[in-house]
Amino acid sequence: MKQKESHSGIYLLPNLFTTASLFAAFYSLVASLKAQYEVAAVAIFVGMIADGLDGRIARLTNTQTAFGGEYDSLSDMVTFGVAPALLLYSWNLHKLGKIGWLVAFMYTAAVAIRLARFNTQIGVADKRYFQGLACPPSAAIASSFTWFCYQNQLEHFFITILTAIIAVITAVLMVSNIRYHSFKEIDFKGKVPFLYLLLMVILFVAIAANPSLVLF
């Protein structure tokens, strides 16, 4: 995102949310190493929420800076690239040996390429669309699938193969030229029909009832 440079310091509020996203990602890494896969998946979703708020808050408060943009991009690499890949590998892909960690690396590399391409297209590409699947939904697919399978004790070798297939497909979609709607034109400050609020309540109830299944 295009941003104004501040030479006197950095704005605390948006960078605080970026730091929260990075902290959640690091916590997910630690949880994955401890085989706490459900906690690791939840931490990625927490990081996703924080990452979604930092840019919007920066735009709403007019506190966008070049530093914030770079910091956000580096944080995204950990939150949506390294953390989900390690979660997939630590939980299931390690059973495939060398192929497993190569698939995990492929996913991480795809996130890096996706972010680099996104950064070079700022101000040029149509804001209504993303070129290639965005990193947050890719991380959501990986972490929610892990969460769902782990919670339901799905540990068959077929699940391991399916995990690798999902990781490869999401990696390919991220670096593809397929266009996805960005939903950036949605005005959160405008009025909406009452039905929208009711639908949001139903969605929150469904997530609370079975978060791993509904999120996946």
BELLIN-V951349 format. One record per pair of residues at least 24 apart in sequence whose ideal C-beta (glycine too) atoms are under 6 Angstrom apart, sorted by the first residue. I is the first residue (numbers start at 1). J is the second residue. D is the distance in whole Angstrom. If there is no record, write none. Layout:
BEGIN
I_J_D + I_J_D
END
This chain:
BEGIN
1_69_6 + 1_122_6 + 2_122_6 + 2_123_5 + 3_64_4 + 3_65_5 + 3_66_5 + 3_69_5 + 4_64_6 + 5_65_6 + 5_66_5 + 6_65_5 + 10_67_5 + 11_63_4 + 13_57_6 + 14_54_5 + 14_57_5 + 14_58_4 + 14_63_6 + 14_68_6 + 15_68_6 + 17_50_5 + 17_53_5 + 17_54_4 + 18_54_5 + 18_71_5 + 18_72_5 + 18_75_5 + 20_50_4 + 21_47_4 + 21_50_4 + 21_51_4 + 21_75_5 + 21_79_5 + 22_75_4 + 22_78_6 + 25_78_4 + 25_79_4 + 25_83_4 + 28_83_4 + 29_83_6 + 29_86_6 + 32_86_5 + 32_87_5 + 32_90_4 + 37_91_5 + 37_146_6 + 37_150_5 + 38_147_6 + 38_150_6 + 40_87_5 + 41_143_4 + 41_146_5 + 41_147_4 + 44_83_5 + 44_139_6 + 44_143_4 + 47_79_4 + 48_136_5 + 73_115_6 + 73_119_6 + 76_115_6 + 76_135_6 + 80_111_6 + 80_135_4 + 80_136_6 + 80_139_4 + 81_108_5 + 81_111_3 + 82_108_6 + 84_139_5 + 84_142_4 + 84_143_6 + 87_146_6 + 88_142_6 + 88_167_6 + 91_146_5 + 92_160_5 + 92_163_5 + 95_160_5 + 103_164_5 + 103_167_5 + 106_171_5 + 107_167_5 + 107_171_5 + 110_171_4 + 110_174_5 + 110_175_5 + 111_135_5 + 113_175_5 + 114_174_4 + 127_184_5 + 128_182_6 + 129_179_4 + 129_182_6 + 130_180_5 + 130_182_5 + 132_174_5 + 132_175_6 + 132_176_5 + 133_173_4 + 133_174_5 + 133_180_6 + 138_170_4 + 138_174_6 + 141_170_6 + 144_215_4 + 144_216_4 + 145_216_6 + 147_212_4 + 148_212_4 + 148_213_6 + 148_216_5 + 151_212_5
END
